[in-house]
């Protein structure tokens, strides 16, 4: 069976250039803008896989209308199982040579951006092409997420995934969000890349694995994605605990990923610096000492590992000092 599956991937002829995976959950008011930005795409053949992840608003009717009105749109309905599972459903169904992800409240920047990114991947036989994400606010103001990247990369620069990831982390312009990139389908399938279910920050696990495993990544200065910055969201206690759990899981899974390499300690330093970054984010979410103290313990164990021997001592010291300061502040605010 394994031989047959691999052989199928090698010999299959893709029906379209690009498969666009759009998970949907209760985004009725944004769907038409989102899907119109796909329908406007020129000079490229594509399919759109619409996964309704158990929406309870009017999203289902809208998605069915789009499927009926345009045969490039395919509607899939499933019970609410989360973003990761919805994306995995899409990956299982793709018929395109390349894959792009679009959240249902966002949209593509212009009508040729996807064609230009796929052309780069095709011309240079790349597994991953990096684009640019524009964050758009309700007051119509916007900013480019990785505006610093153009300082450190040349347009259409080709490099290994390891080199790309290292330079992004080193220069503080790393974008972990899955929709910042398009991917060669055969690369995703042969490596069996999937999204870990029931995580909140699932892209923080997907992107390092996909980038570091790639032989060829292309950086482009193509602005292709508009991220809708929605205001007024509230992070309650349960969501904070869920985020902490997710980040702990991601860190553990990244360590498991590192063990695939013959000598994990020789994986690029930036891989381990990224793990420290995730710890930094996680510690800032803690709302009680019961959450915070185990994170300090975990950090001490992590920094003592062989893999961290080569990391600059000043970086380690920074994380230690930050965590200890946070702990002191929390203890001082405790009520006895």
N, C-alpha and C positions, 0 to 999 in steps of 0.2 A: 504493500500500500504506500509506504514512504517513497519507494522508487517511482511509482505511478504519479504521486503528487508532485514530486520534483520535476519529473519529465513533463507533466502538464504545464507547469509554470514556464519551463524552458521553451516549449514548442507552441504555446497558445498564441493566437493572433488577437491583438487587442482590437476591440470594435470602435473605440474612439480614442482621441488623444488624452483626455483628462476625465477622471472621475472626481466629482465634487461632493463631499460628504457633509450633509447639513443636519445635525441633530436638532430636534425642536422640543421645547418644553415650555408651554404657556407664554409664547411670545407673539400672540395674535397681532398686536399693533405694529410689529416690526417686519412681519414676514414678507409683505409685498415689496418693500424697499430692498430687502435682502435678496429675494429671488429675481427681482427685476435687474439687479446688478449682474446676475449670472446670465440672464437671457440676453442682455446687451453685449455679451462678449463676442468679439469678431475674430475671424481667421483661425478658428480652432474648433474641432469637434469635441463635444463633451456630453456627459450624462450627469444628472443630479440625483443623488440618493437622499431622499427626505425621510428621516427616521423620526416619527412621532413617538416620543418617549413618555407615553401616558398623559398627554396634555389634558387639562380639564376645562380649558377655555375654548374659544372658537378656532384654535389652530388647525384641528383636524379637517374641518370643512374647507378652510383655505388651501391646505396642502392637497386635498383631493381635487379641488378646482384646478390647481396648477398642473397636476398630473393629467387631468382630462384635457386641458387646453394645449399641452405641449408634451409630445411623446418622449422628449429628452429627460423629463422629470419622472422619477419612480418613487412611489409612496409606499413606505413600510410602517406598520403600526406595531408597537410592542408595549407591554406594561411598563410602568415607571421603574427603570433599573439604573438610571444615572447616566451621566455624560460618557463615561468610559465605555460602558457596555453598548451604548448607542453608536459610538464611533467604531467599535469592534464589529458591530452588525454591518456597518457600511463597508468596512475593509473586506469582509467576507463576500460582499456582493459586487465589488468593483469590476468593471470591464474596460477600464481605461489604462493607457500605458503609464500615466502619472496620476498621483492622488493629491488633492488639495482639501483642506478642511475649512469650513465656514460656519461660524456660530450664527444662529438664526436672528439675532438682533444686530448683526454687523452687516457690512456690504463690501464689495470689491471697488477699488478706487476708480478705475476707468475701464473702457471697453476693449482694451488690448493688453492689459497687464498680464493676464494668464497666458496668452499666446506668446508673449515675449519671454516669460519665465520658462515655459515648456520648450521653446526654441533653444534657449541656452542649454537646458538639460540635454536636449537631443544633439546639439552641435558638439558638445564636449563629453557626451556619454557620462553625465554626472548622476550620482544617486540622489543628491539633495541640492536644491537651489534655494538660497536665502534671499528673501525680498525685504520690504520695509513696511512697518505697520504705523498708521497714522491714528492717534488717539483723538477722538472728536467729542467735545463736551456739549452739553445742552445749550450753552450760550454761543455755539458755533465756533468757539475757539478750538484750536487743535495744536498738537505737537507730534513730531516724529519720534518714535520710541528710541531708535538706535541712531540718532543723528550723528553721534561720534564715530560710527563705524566707517564712514567715508574718509575719515582722517587716517585710519589704520589699515584700510583695505582699498585696493583698486577695483573699479568696476569690472566685472567679469573675471576677477581673479580666481584661479583654480588652485585648490590645495587639498590636502587630506583632511578628513573630518577631525582627526586629532589636532592638527595644526589650527584649523578654524576654531574649534572649541577653546583651545588654549589661549589663542589671541583674543577671543571675545571676552573670556573671563579676566585675562590679564589687563585688558584695557577698559574694563567696566562697561562693556556694551553688549553683554550677553542677553539674548532674548530667548527664554525657554518656551514661549508659547508656540504650540504646534502649528498655528496658522501663519506663522512667520515664514514658513517653508513650503515648497512642494517636493514630492518624493516619487522616485521611480517605483512603480508597483512591484516589479519583480524583486527589487531589493527589500522592500517591506515584507513580501511574502516568503522569500527564501530564508530570511532571518527570523521569521515568525514574530515580528514586532506586533505587540498588542498593548492596549491600555489596561493598566491594573484597575480592577473594578473597585467601586466604593471609596475612591479617594477624591479629595477636594482639589488638591494641587497636582493632578495627574500628569500635567505637561512637564513638571520638574523631574519626573522619572523617565518619561518617554524620550525627551529631547537629548539628554546626555548619551543615552544608549544608542540612539539612531545616529547621532553625529559622530561619536567616537568609533563606531563600527564601519563608517563609510570610507571608501578609498578615495572618493572624489566629491568635493563640495564646491559649489560656485557661489561667490558673493556677488550680488547685483545691487545696483542702486535703484531698482524698480520699486516705486511705491505701489503696492498692490492691494493693501488691506486697510479698511477703515473700522476701527474698534470703537463701538459706542460706549462712552463713559457715562454710565447711569448713576445718578446721584440719589442719596437718600437710603441706601442700603444700610441695614443695622446688623452688626455682628453680635449676636446674643451669646450667652454662656455655652449653650449646646453647640453652636457653630464653632466657637473658639476651641472647645475640646475636640471637635471633629477635625479641625485644622491641625491641631497638635498631633493627634493620632495619625493623620495623613502624612505629615512631615516625618514623623518617626518611622513610619512604614517605608516611605521613599528612601530615607537614609539607609535603612537596613537592606532594601532591595538594590540600591546602588553598590553597596559593599558586595552583595552576592554577584552582581554584574562584574565587578572588578576581578573576581576570582576566576572568570573565564580566561583571563590573560595568564600566560605562563608565570609571570612574576608581577603580581599586582602592585608591588612597590615601585615598579618602573612605569606604571601608568602615569600620564602627565600630572605634574603637581597641581595643575588647575582643576583636575577632577576632584582632588581632595580639598582644595580651597573652596570649591563649589559646595561640598558637603558642610564645611564650616559655615558658609553663607546660609545654608538651610537651617543650621542650628541657631544662627543669629536671628533669623526670622522667627523661628519657633519660640525662642526665649522671650522675644518681644510680645508674644501673644499670651503669655502666662498670666493668669488672673489670681493665682494663689501660690503660696510656697509649696503646697503639695504637688503642684505641676512643675514648679521651677527647680526645686532641689534635685529631682531625678535627672533633669536636663544637664545640670552641672556635673553630676556623676558620670553621665554618658559622655560628656565632652572630655572629661579627664581620661576616660578609657580610650576614646578615639585618638586624642593627641599623643597617647603613649604608644600607639601602633607603629610598626616599622614603616608603613606607607607614609607617615607624616614626618619621618626623620629629615627629609630634604627640604621641607617647607621652612621658609625664613622664620627665625625665632621671634622677630618683631610681630609677625602676623599671629603667631600662637599667643603671644603676650597680650595682643589687642583683645582677642576673644576672652581670654582669662579675666582681664581687667574689666571688660564690659559685663560679663556674667556676675562677677563678684560685686560690682557696683549695684547691679540690678537687685541682687539678693539682699544687699545691705539696705537698699531703699525699701524693699518689701518688708523686711524685718522691722524697720523703724516705723512703718505705718500699721503694724499689727496692733490690734486692740486686745488688751489682757483683761 
